[in-house]
Amino acid sequence: MFNRLAEDYAVRPGYPAPLADRLAALAGGPGARVADLGAGTGHLARALAARGLRVAAVEPARAMLDALADAPASAGPAVEPVHAAAEQTGLAAGAFALVVIADALHWIDPDRGAREAARLLAPGGVLAVVTPRLADTPFLRALGERIARANFKARPRPPPVGLFFSVAGLPAPAVEPFEDEVRLEPDALDAVLRSLSYVGPALGPAALEALLADARVLARGHGGAAWRREIALAWARDPRSP
């Protein structure tokens, strides 16, 4: 599924600069090694690399990694693509100051993934989980209702953040809020919607085209497609002394 969605995933909005700055600070600043598990097309990996971190972008979908590698130089410094699952990365144990999972925890086995994250962490390193959700705005509320009519399973449960940290053997995480808003042009709105697992891959061609057309109408009726996200950063530091 994800290989088919790579082109649309690449159009998704990136992460706000304050979040990337905070993650870079938690990692220890320029030169620190980071493992980005479920990196997708590299939105966060490139942002962290641009701040001087050495990032291994772990992603099981080859087309996603290809999109990351094909990003123009203007998209930021190169990162190390790693074709592997988050549950079994093949990376060196204890080598990373920061292990981060951004908008991917719901695709990772919480037991195996947490144990792998803990294995990768250097003593004193930080595990971080980034969980975005769409804000409750008039446009996004109306869009969510339209999506739910097309797919009644379109309200996924929140990922098991607390369980993940517990299995990793870390303290209960601190949680910090961030916000982001991007105005999407019609073609970008189409691509972002197609990239959602409960929209693009879940709907037949006719139902998908009807939903995309309705989404454009809703956007016009609300003065544009303002894609506003509320982003939670949960993090905890490995208690072992570095």
Backbone as CSV, one residue per row, in Angstrom:
resi,resn,N_x,N_y,N_z,CA_x,CA_y,CA_z,C_x,C_y,C_z
1,MET,0.823,-1.208,0.000,0.000,0.000,0.000,0.862,1.265,0.000
2,PHE,1.878,1.304,0.889,2.653,2.540,1.037,3.483,2.848,-0.203
3,ASN,3.926,1.818,-0.917,4.659,2.082,-2.143,3.783,2.834,-3.146
4,ARG,2.506,2.488,-3.191,1.599,3.164,-4.126,1.317,4.601,-3.708
5,LEU,1.504,4.907,-2.434,1.139,6.223,-1.910,2.310,7.189,-1.815
6,ALA,3.495,6.764,-2.217,4.697,7.573,-1.969,4.592,8.967,-2.578
7,GLU,4.120,9.051,-3.804,4.049,10.356,-4.469,3.116,11.299,-3.721
8,ASP,1.995,10.788,-3.246,1.062,11.629,-2.495,1.596,11.946,-1.101
9,TYR,2.259,10.989,-0.475,2.854,11.235,0.844,3.827,12.404,0.795
10,ALA,4.580,12.495,-0.303,5.583,13.543,-0.414,4.956,14.938,-0.407
11,VAL,3.672,15.031,-0.732,2.981,16.322,-0.765,2.458,16.717,0.612
12,ARG,2.404,15.765,1.540,1.905,16.094,2.878,2.701,17.245,3.496
13,PRO,2.043,18.086,4.298,2.797,19.148,4.985,3.876,18.563,5.878
14,GLY,4.998,19.263,5.983,6.059,18.843,6.878,5.730,19.181,8.317
15,TYR,6.751,19.211,9.139,6.557,19.478,10.562,7.015,20.896,10.886
16,PRO,6.366,21.540,11.853,6.715,22.939,12.155,8.137,23.052,12.682
17,ALA,8.774,24.174,12.367,10.156,24.404,12.777,10.356,24.293,14.284
18,PRO,9.448,24.819,15.134,9.674,24.681,16.576,9.750,23.226,17.043
19,LEU,8.999,22.338,16.410,9.069,20.926,16.770,10.425,20.343,16.378
20,ALA,10.871,20.619,15.160,12.178,20.128,14.744,13.283,20.692,15.626
21,ASP,13.169,21.967,16.002,14.160,22.575,16.899,14.188,21.853,18.247
22,ARG,13.017,21.546,18.766,12.942,20.876,20.065,13.548,19.483,19.998
23,LEU,13.251,18.751,18.947,13.820,17.413,18.794,15.338,17.484,18.662
24,ALA,15.819,18.458,17.909,17.266,18.611,17.770,17.914,18.899,19.119
25,ALA,17.262,19.734,19.934,17.795,20.038,21.264,17.787,18.800,22.150
26,LEU,16.711,18.013,22.104,16.648,16.790,22.897,17.746,15.809,22.492
27,ALA,18.090,15.804,21.211,19.127,14.898,20.724,20.519,15.338,21.168
28,GLY,20.651,16.619,21.481,21.962,17.125,21.881,22.603,18.050,20.880
29,GLY,21.887,18.398,19.808,22.398,19.370,18.866,23.183,18.765,17.724
30,PRO,23.811,19.613,16.909,24.526,19.153,15.704,25.511,18.029,15.994
31,GLY,25.517,17.066,15.087,26.398,15.917,15.213,25.773,14.709,15.875
32,ALA,24.668,14.902,16.606,24.016,13.783,17.281,23.410,12.833,16.253
33,ARG,23.385,11.554,16.588,22.811,10.549,15.699,21.343,10.320,16.043
34,VAL,20.523,10.237,15.013,19.083,10.080,15.159,18.615,8.912,14.303
35,ALA,17.740,8.090,14.860,17.046,7.053,14.098,15.588,7.470,13.980
36,ASP,15.143,7.719,12.754,13.763,8.102,12.466,13.056,6.849,11.959
37,LEU,12.220,6.249,12.807,11.569,4.984,12.483,10.234,5.240,11.793
38,GLY,10.029,4.618,10.639,8.844,4.893,9.846,8.940,6.268,9.231
39,ALA,10.079,6.548,8.595,10.398,7.908,8.150,9.596,8.362,6.948
40,GLY,8.919,7.452,6.261,8.125,7.853,5.108,8.998,8.467,4.028
41,THR,8.556,9.594,3.488,9.309,10.275,2.438,10.293,11.295,3.009
42,GLY,10.470,11.311,4.331,11.555,12.072,4.928,11.259,13.471,5.395
43,HIS,9.991,13.807,5.625,9.676,15.170,6.062,10.449,15.548,7.328
44,LEU,10.400,14.694,8.343,11.081,15.019,9.592,12.577,14.745,9.487
45,ALA,12.952,13.669,8.812,14.374,13.331,8.695,15.153,14.475,8.064
46,ARG,14.622,15.059,7.000,15.336,16.155,6.340,15.387,17.390,7.230
47,ALA,14.302,17.651,7.969,14.300,18.812,8.861,15.355,18.662,9.950
48,LEU,15.522,17.459,10.474,16.529,17.240,11.509,17.935,17.289,10.919
49,ALA,18.113,16.738,9.725,19.414,16.807,9.071,19.809,18.257,8.794
50,ALA,18.831,19.086,8.448,19.109,20.502,8.198,19.599,21.221,9.445
51,ARG,19.359,20.629,10.609,19.823,21.204,11.878,21.127,20.560,12.341
52,GLY,21.767,19.842,11.455,23.085,19.311,11.747,23.112,17.932,12.354
53,LEU,21.962,17.266,12.471,21.936,15.926,13.045,22.225,14.892,11.964
54,ARG,22.766,13.759,12.367,23.051,12.651,11.450,21.895,11.661,11.556
55,VAL,21.092,11.596,10.503,19.801,10.908,10.574,19.801,9.638,9.727
56,ALA,19.431,8.536,10.368,19.141,7.298,9.661,17.627,7.206,9.514
57,ALA,17.148,7.255,8.276,15.716,7.228,7.998,15.299,5.794,7.694
58,VAL,14.606,5.174,8.641,14.222,3.764,8.527,12.809,3.677,7.968
59,GLU,12.652,2.986,6.857,11.345,2.910,6.197,11.242,1.595,5.427
60,PRO,10.157,0.817,5.635,10.026,-0.467,4.939,9.532,-0.358,3.497
61,ALA,8.948,0.767,3.114,8.414,0.917,1.754,9.499,1.504,0.849
62,ARG,9.945,0.718,-0.103,11.040,1.137,-0.968,10.713,2.430,-1.721
63,ALA,9.481,2.573,-2.209,9.129,3.771,-2.961,9.204,5.024,-2.092
64,MET,8.895,4.883,-0.804,9.028,6.020,0.112,10.493,6.443,0.212
65,LEU,11.388,5.472,0.377,12.815,5.779,0.455,13.323,6.388,-0.847
66,ASP,12.815,5.904,-1.967,13.216,6.467,-3.256,12.806,7.932,-3.344
67,ALA,11.602,8.242,-2.862,11.146,9.634,-2.870,12.027,10.496,-1.977
68,LEU,12.448,9.942,-0.841,13.349,10.668,0.056,14.682,10.920,-0.635
69,ALA,15.241,9.893,-1.254,16.542,10.024,-1.903,16.495,10.943,-3.108
70,ASP,15.333,11.007,-3.775,15.196,11.828,-4.979,14.865,13.277,-4.676
71,ALA,14.688,13.624,-3.381,14.349,15.005,-3.036,15.452,15.927,-3.518
72,PRO,15.091,17.094,-4.081,16.125,18.015,-4.556,16.989,18.527,-3.415
73,ALA,18.167,19.011,-3.752,19.090,19.515,-2.732,18.467,20.623,-1.907
74,SER,17.563,21.392,-2.520,16.908,22.487,-1.791,16.034,21.977,-0.664
75,ALA,15.704,20.668,-0.674,14.854,20.107,0.379,15.632,19.857,1.660
76,GLY,16.951,20.038,1.624,17.741,19.858,2.835,18.848,18.841,2.631
77,PRO,19.738,18.697,3.598,20.851,17.765,3.470,20.373,16.326,3.337
78,ALA,21.256,15.518,2.784,20.928,14.113,2.608,20.876,13.411,3.961
79,VAL,20.079,12.354,4.019,20.013,11.498,5.198,20.381,10.085,4.740
80,GLU,20.644,9.214,5.696,20.963,7.829,5.361,19.674,7.024,5.255
81,PRO,19.283,6.573,4.054,18.089,5.745,3.935,18.366,4.321,4.378
82,VAL,17.466,3.772,5.181,17.612,2.406,5.686,16.336,1.644,5.342
83,HIS,16.450,0.688,4.449,15.285,-0.091,4.029,15.049,-1.211,5.034
84,ALA,14.208,-0.958,6.018,13.968,-1.937,7.086,12.694,-1.567,7.812
85,ALA,12.196,-2.522,8.576,11.027,-2.272,9.419,11.471,-1.661,10.734
86,ALA,10.575,-0.895,11.355,10.891,-0.279,12.634,11.142,-1.316,13.714
87,GLU,10.539,-2.486,13.570,10.687,-3.536,14.576,12.019,-4.280,14.470
88,GLN,12.702,-4.148,13.340,13.973,-4.847,13.139,14.797,-4.028,12.146
89,THR,15.494,-3.038,12.667,16.159,-2.061,11.804,17.504,-2.527,11.271
90,GLY,18.183,-3.400,12.010,19.527,-3.777,11.623,20.574,-2.738,11.981
91,LEU,20.189,-1.669,12.638,21.129,-0.626,13.037,21.873,-1.040,14.308
92,ALA,22.986,-0.369,14.566,23.822,-0.707,15.714,23.120,-0.384,17.025
93,ALA,23.282,-1.262,17.989,22.677,-1.064,19.310,23.372,0.079,20.048
94,GLY,22.583,0.840,20.807,23.120,1.883,21.661,23.816,3.010,20.939
95,ALA,23.454,3.245,19.679,24.207,4.193,18.854,23.509,5.530,18.647
96,PHE,22.292,5.714,19.172,21.508,6.881,18.794,21.103,7.725,19.998
97,ALA,21.367,9.014,19.899,20.984,9.950,20.952,19.487,10.210,20.941
98,LEU,18.856,10.005,19.787,17.416,10.217,19.658,16.837,9.145,18.753
99,VAL,15.793,8.487,19.219,14.983,7.605,18.380,13.606,8.237,18.317
100,VAL,13.135,8.541,17.112,11.878,9.268,16.957,10.947,8.517,16.017
101,ILE,9.672,8.540,16.360,8.614,7.975,15.527,7.587,9.074,15.318
102,ALA,7.405,9.498,14.077,6.514,10.615,13.783,5.356,10.149,12.906
103,ASP,4.161,10.203,13.461,2.936,9.833,12.751,3.036,8.434,12.146
104,ALA,3.653,7.506,12.878,3.829,6.151,12.356,3.615,5.089,13.420
105,LEU,3.390,5.480,14.673,3.298,4.480,15.741,2.141,3.515,15.513
106,HIS,1.063,3.984,14.901,-0.100,3.121,14.673,0.202,2.007,13.666
107,TRP,1.336,2.098,12.948,1.710,1.052,12.000,2.770,0.110,12.573
108,ILE,3.216,0.360,13.797,4.327,-0.393,14.379,3.811,-1.316,15.471
109,ASP,4.290,-2.559,15.487,3.944,-3.467,16.575,4.486,-2.880,17.878
110,PRO,3.617,-2.579,18.844,4.094,-1.853,20.029,5.109,-2.610,20.861
111,ASP,5.004,-3.923,20.926,5.954,-4.684,21.728,7.308,-4.772,21.034
112,ARG,7.323,-5.262,19.821,8.585,-5.429,19.101,9.220,-4.086,18.773
113,GLY,8.389,-3.108,18.403,8.919,-1.792,18.065,9.536,-1.095,19.262
114,ALA,8.887,-1.209,20.423,9.419,-0.568,21.629,10.737,-1.200,22.047
115,ARG,10.835,-2.500,21.929,12.073,-3.167,22.302,13.211,-2.785,21.348
116,GLU,12.885,-2.642,20.087,13.912,-2.216,19.133,14.333,-0.774,19.401
117,ALA,13.381,0.096,19.696,13.726,1.482,20.016,14.646,1.541,21.227
118,ALA,14.326,0.753,22.250,15.162,0.731,23.444,16.558,0.197,23.120
119,ARG,16.653,-0.763,22.241,17.955,-1.325,21.858,18.822,-0.280,21.159
120,LEU,18.185,0.571,20.368,18.922,1.565,19.596,19.419,2.732,20.443
121,LEU,18.733,3.020,21.540,19.053,4.204,22.335,20.410,4.084,23.018
122,ALA,21.186,5.148,22.899,22.411,5.265,23.686,22.038,5.590,25.128
123,PRO,22.879,5.249,26.097,22.607,5.660,27.486,22.382,7.168,27.564
124,GLY,21.292,7.554,28.227,20.937,8.961,28.322,20.225,9.503,27.101
125,GLY,19.978,8.646,26.106,19.294,9.091,24.892,17.806,9.290,25.111
126,VAL,17.150,9.826,24.102,15.734,10.193,24.194,14.913,9.417,23.165
127,LEU,13.810,8.845,23.620,12.793,8.287,22.737,11.685,9.312,22.607
128,ALA,11.295,9.614,21.375,10.252,10.615,21.126,9.215,10.047,20.174
129,VAL,7.953,10.318,20.472,6.842,9.921,19.606,6.045,11.176,19.272
130,VAL,5.888,11.441,17.984,5.168,12.616,17.498,3.821,12.160,16.945
131,THR,2.751,12.706,17.510,1.406,12.289,17.113,0.598,13.505,16.678
132,PRO,0.390,13.686,15.373,-0.440,14.796,14.913,-1.908,14.388,14.795
133,ARG,-2.775,15.343,14.982,-4.195,15.120,14.696,-4.761,16.410,14.123
134,LEU,-5.799,16.270,13.325,-6.406,17.439,12.719,-7.186,18.225,13.762
135,ALA,-7.067,19.536,13.692,-7.754,20.406,14.641,-9.251,20.444,14.345
136,ASP,-9.995,20.881,15.324,-11.457,20.960,15.188,-11.828,22.340,14.653
137,THR,-11.676,22.507,13.341,-12.062,23.754,12.681,-13.318,23.482,11.855
138,PRO,-14.053,24.511,11.465,-15.261,24.271,10.658,-14.971,23.487,9.377
139,PHE,-13.898,23.845,8.676,-13.587,23.134,7.435,-13.218,21.681,7.704
140,LEU,-12.317,21.447,8.641,-11.855,20.080,8.897,-12.945,19.231,9.532
141,ARG,-13.826,19.857,10.314,-14.948,19.109,10.880,-15.876,18.647,9.758
142,ALA,-16.203,19.551,8.833,-17.067,19.188,7.717,-16.410,18.138,6.828
143,LEU,-15.107,18.281,6.615,-14.391,17.300,5.807,-14.373,15.939,6.498
144,GLY,-14.137,15.927,7.813,-14.145,14.678,8.555,-15.485,13.975,8.484
145,GLU,-16.573,14.745,8.550,-17.904,14.151,8.446,-18.133,13.553,7.061
146,ARG,-17.626,14.247,6.036,-17.780,13.723,4.673,-16.971,12.434,4.497
147,ILE,-15.760,12.397,5.052,-14.943,11.185,4.961,-15.614,10.039,5.708
148,ALA,-16.174,10.340,6.880,-16.825,9.297,7.677,-18.028,8.708,6.937
149,ARG,-18.714,9.518,6.148,-19.837,8.985,5.366,-19.339,8.030,4.285
150,ALA,-18.141,8.286,3.778,-17.577,7.411,2.744,-16.954,6.160,3.345
151,ASN,-16.433,6.285,4.578,-15.764,5.154,5.223,-16.019,5.245,6.717
152,PHE,-16.884,4.400,7.227,-17.270,4.474,8.638,-16.115,4.108,9.564
153,LYS,-15.029,3.551,9.013,-13.856,3.213,9.817,-12.826,4.345,9.847
154,ALA,-13.234,5.519,9.419,-12.290,6.620,9.257,-11.993,7.374,10.539
155,ARG,-12.312,6.816,11.688,-11.987,7.460,12.958,-11.092,6.505,13.755
156,PRO,-9.812,6.436,13.366,-8.922,5.470,14.012,-8.682,5.801,15.477
157,ARG,-8.406,4.758,16.261,-8.101,4.955,17.676,-6.724,5.583,17.821
158,PRO,-6.493,6.320,18.904,-5.166,6.913,19.108,-4.122,5.823,19.309
159,PRO,-2.882,6.072,18.885,-1.835,5.051,19.028,-1.462,4.842,20.487
160,PRO,-0.898,3.677,20.817,-0.611,3.322,22.217,0.699,3.945,22.714
161,VAL,0.702,5.254,22.871,1.939,5.958,23.223,2.458,5.518,24.585
162,GLY,1.593,5.539,25.612,2.026,5.166,26.947,2.567,3.753,27.013
163,LEU,1.888,2.825,26.353,2.339,1.431,26.327,3.712,1.332,25.691
164,PHE,3.936,2.076,24.628,5.205,2.013,23.912,6.368,2.391,24.829
165,PHE,6.220,3.483,25.576,7.292,3.901,26.484,7.481,2.886,27.610
166,SER,6.380,2.324,28.096,6.475,1.347,29.165,7.238,0.106,28.716
167,VAL,6.902,-0.426,27.544,7.585,-1.617,27.047,9.053,-1.326,26.770
168,ALA,9.341,-0.083,26.377,10.733,0.305,26.131,11.530,0.449,27.421
169,GLY,10.847,0.342,28.564,11.533,0.435,29.845,11.873,1.848,30.258
170,LEU,11.103,2.816,29.762,11.367,4.222,30.041,10.288,4.799,30.960
171,PRO,10.568,5.931,31.599,9.540,6.567,32.424,8.361,7.039,31.579
172,ALA,7.267,7.360,32.265,6.120,7.947,31.558,6.588,9.214,30.855
173,PRO,6.184,9.413,29.612,6.742,10.529,28.844,6.177,11.885,29.251
174,ALA,7.002,12.914,29.101,6.516,14.287,29.104,5.831,14.533,27.772
175,VAL,4.830,15.402,27.763,4.099,15.687,26.529,4.097,17.191,26.300
176,GLU,4.515,17.604,25.103,4.576,19.015,24.746,3.727,19.253,23.499
177,PRO,2.914,20.322,23.485,2.045,20.574,22.335,2.697,21.516,21.316
178,PHE,2.383,21.271,20.062,2.796,22.141,18.962,1.602,22.287,18.024
179,GLU,1.612,23.341,17.232,0.540,23.563,16.263,1.139,23.903,14.910
180,ASP,0.371,23.638,13.882,0.839,23.930,12.533,-0.380,24.126,11.641
181,GLU,-0.263,25.046,10.709,-1.338,25.240,9.732,-0.736,25.548,8.377
182,VAL,-1.185,24.828,7.367,-0.754,25.020,5.990,-1.995,25.136,5.127
183,ARG,-1.994,26.096,4.231,-3.115,26.226,3.298,-2.790,25.426,2.042
184,LEU,-3.651,24.478,1.738,-3.434,23.570,0.625,-4.169,24.048,-0.621
185,GLU,-3.450,24.097,-1.726,-4.095,24.329,-3.012,-4.893,23.079,-3.399
186,PRO,-5.833,23.213,-4.341,-6.699,22.061,-4.653,-5.948,20.775,-4.989
187,ASP,-4.903,20.851,-5.805,-4.179,19.622,-6.153,-3.491,19.024,-4.935
188,ALA,-2.949,19.874,-4.070,-2.293,19.378,-2.856,-3.316,18.758,-1.911
189,LEU,-4.494,19.360,-1.809,-5.546,18.783,-0.976,-5.907,17.395,-1.482
190,ASP,-6.043,17.238,-2.787,-6.329,15.920,-3.364,-5.255,14.911,-2.954
191,ALA,-3.989,15.314,-3.098,-2.882,14.393,-2.816,-2.852,14.004,-1.346
192,VAL,-3.035,14.970,-0.467,-3.003,14.674,0.965,-4.135,13.727,1.333
193,LEU,-5.317,13.952,0.792,-6.436,13.057,1.083,-6.183,11.656,0.532
194,ARG,-5.636,11.576,-0.664,-5.335,10.249,-1.229,-4.315,9.502,-0.385
195,SER,-3.428,10.251,0.300,-2.380,9.615,1.101,-2.898,9.031,2.407
196,LEU,-4.094,9.413,2.826,-4.644,8.901,4.077,-5.095,7.463,3.887
197,SER,-4.671,6.581,4.783,-4.942,5.152,4.614,-6.433,4.850,4.579
198,TYR,-7.238,5.650,5.286,-8.677,5.414,5.326,-9.433,6.153,4.223
199,VAL,-8.672,6.775,3.294,-9.296,7.447,2.154,-8.798,6.809,0.851
200,GLY,-7.577,7.166,0.429,-7.080,6.696,-0.858,-7.160,5.199,-1.048
201,PRO,-6.491,4.408,-0.203,-6.509,2.953,-0.402,-7.824,2.294,-0.016
202,ALA,-8.653,2.984,0.780,-9.855,2.348,1.335,-11.076,2.502,0.440
203,LEU,-11.069,3.476,-0.459,-12.250,3.762,-1.269,-12.035,3.317,-2.712
204,GLY,-13.106,2.907,-3.345,-13.049,2.615,-4.760,-12.867,3.878,-5.568
205,PRO,-12.497,3.760,-6.846,-12.213,4.943,-7.668,-13.358,5.944,-7.710
206,ALA,-14.590,5.481,-7.894,-15.719,6.409,-8.005,-15.959,7.128,-6.685
207,ALA,-15.940,6.382,-5.579,-16.160,6.994,-4.264,-15.050,7.978,-3.933
208,LEU,-13.818,7.650,-4.312,-12.698,8.553,-4.041,-12.839,9.844,-4.837
209,GLU,-13.155,9.735,-6.110,-13.296,10.940,-6.933,-14.426,11.825,-6.422
210,ALA,-15.513,11.214,-5.975,-16.626,11.995,-5.432,-16.202,12.710,-4.154
211,LEU,-15.451,12.026,-3.315,-15.003,12.655,-2.071,-14.053,13.810,-2.359
212,LEU,-13.118,13.629,-3.292,-12.185,14.704,-3.620,-12.924,15.916,-4.175
213,ALA,-13.920,15.676,-5.000,-14.702,16.792,-5.538,-15.442,17.522,-4.428
214,ASP,-16.029,16.773,-3.500,-16.739,17.391,-2.389,-15.779,18.152,-1.478
215,ALA,-14.559,17.626,-1.305,-13.561,18.301,-0.466,-13.204,19.657,-1.057
216,ARG,-13.090,19.730,-2.353,-12.795,21.019,-2.995,-13.947,22.005,-2.786
217,VAL,-15.158,21.513,-2.875,-16.321,22.387,-2.648,-16.319,22.891,-1.213
218,LEU,-16.052,22.002,-0.268,-15.992,22.414,1.138,-14.899,23.450,1.359
219,ALA,-13.758,23.249,0.716,-12.657,24.204,0.875,-13.060,25.581,0.359
220,ARG,-13.691,25.620,-0.800,-14.131,26.914,-1.335,-15.139,27.568,-0.403
221,GLY,-16.022,26.760,0.163,-17.040,27.300,1.055,-16.507,27.802,2.377
222,HIS,-15.295,27.385,2.736,-14.696,27.812,4.001,-13.500,28.731,3.786
223,GLY,-13.411,29.312,2.608,-12.336,30.265,2.363,-10.980,29.631,2.125
224,GLY,-10.945,28.380,1.755,-9.688,27.703,1.475,-9.496,26.486,2.362
225,ALA,-8.558,25.623,1.930,-8.272,24.389,2.661,-7.151,24.655,3.660
226,ALA,-7.524,25.093,4.855,-6.550,25.324,5.917,-6.362,24.008,6.667
227,TRP,-5.199,23.389,6.497,-4.884,22.087,7.093,-4.185,22.355,8.417
228,ARG,-4.974,22.433,9.481,-4.434,22.768,10.798,-4.280,21.495,11.623
229,ARG,-3.094,21.339,12.210,-2.810,20.152,13.009,-2.409,20.531,14.436
230,GLU,-2.864,19.724,15.373,-2.398,19.800,16.754,-1.449,18.625,16.951
231,ILE,-0.217,18.916,17.320,0.838,17.913,17.335,1.336,17.716,18.761
232,ALA,1.298,16.475,19.225,1.791,16.138,20.561,3.161,15.485,20.435
233,LEU,4.131,16.023,21.158,5.460,15.425,21.255,5.584,14.768,22.625
234,ALA,5.629,13.440,22.644,5.845,12.684,23.885,7.290,12.207,23.899
235,TRP,7.987,12.447,25.004,9.382,12.041,25.037,9.803,11.646,26.445
236,ALA,10.793,10.778,26.505,11.370,10.361,27.789,12.841,10.038,27.552
237,ARG,13.653,10.295,28.572,15.092,10.070,28.465,15.464,8.755,29.131
238,ASP,16.343,8.017,28.483,16.878,6.786,29.057,17.594,7.120,30.362
239,PRO,17.235,6.466,31.455,17.819,6.833,32.758,19.272,6.398,32.932
240,ARG,19.800,5.574,32.043,21.189,5.162,32.195,22.124,6.341,31.968
241,SER,23.165,6.416,32.697,24.127,7.517,32.565,24.901,7.363,31.260
242,PRO,25.077,8.480,30.519,25.841,8.394,29.276,27.324,8.182,29.549
